[in-house]
Amino acid sequence: MQNYFPPKEDKPKGLLRNDGKFGLLLGFLIPLVTFGLVYLIDIFFAGQAGKPYVIKDGTKLVIGVAINVILFRYYMVNKRMDRTGQGILAATFAYAILYVILFVMMGREQLFAD
C-alpha cells in the first residue's frame, strides 16, 4: 500500500532553526555576551594601564552589534533562514535605538561609572 501522506520533516535542532523567536533570542544574547567579554578584556587592560577604562562602553556596544550583523548575514545569505534573520535584525535595531538614546541623546560616555 502506498503512503499518500508526505513524511513529517523533523525540525532542525541547535542553531539551524528558521524561527523568528529564536532569531530574537540570538540577536539579544550574542551582543550581550560579546559586550561582557569585551568588558572583561577592558577591565584587564585598564588595570594594567592604571586607567578607569580603555574602551568606551559605546564602542563595546557597537562591537556587539557588529557581531550581530555578521550573524545576520550568515543566517540570511548562507543558510537562507529568513525568519531567524528577521529576528536578529529586529534585535539589532533595538540595540541601535538603545545606542542612540544612551550615547547620542543623553551624551553618556560610560554606562558603569564609578
C-alpha positions, 0 to 999 in steps of 0.5 A: 500500500502506498503512503499518500501522506508526505513524511513529517520533516523533523525540525532542525535542532541547535542553531539551524532553526528558521524561527523568528523567536529564536532569531530574537533570542540570538540577536539579544544574547550574542551582543550581550555576551560579546559586550561582557567579554569585551568588558572583561578584556577592558577591565584587564587592560585598564588595570594594567594601564592604571586607567578607569577604562580603555574602551568606551562602553559605546564602542563595546556596544557597537562591537556587539552589534557588529557581531550581530550583523555578521550573524545576520548575514550568515543566517540570511545569505548562507543558510537562507533562514529568513525568519531567524534573520528577521529576528536578529535584525529586529534585535539589532535595531533595538540595540541601535535605538538603545545606542542612540538614546544612551550615547547620542541623546543623553551624551553618556560616555560610560554606562558603569561609572564609578 
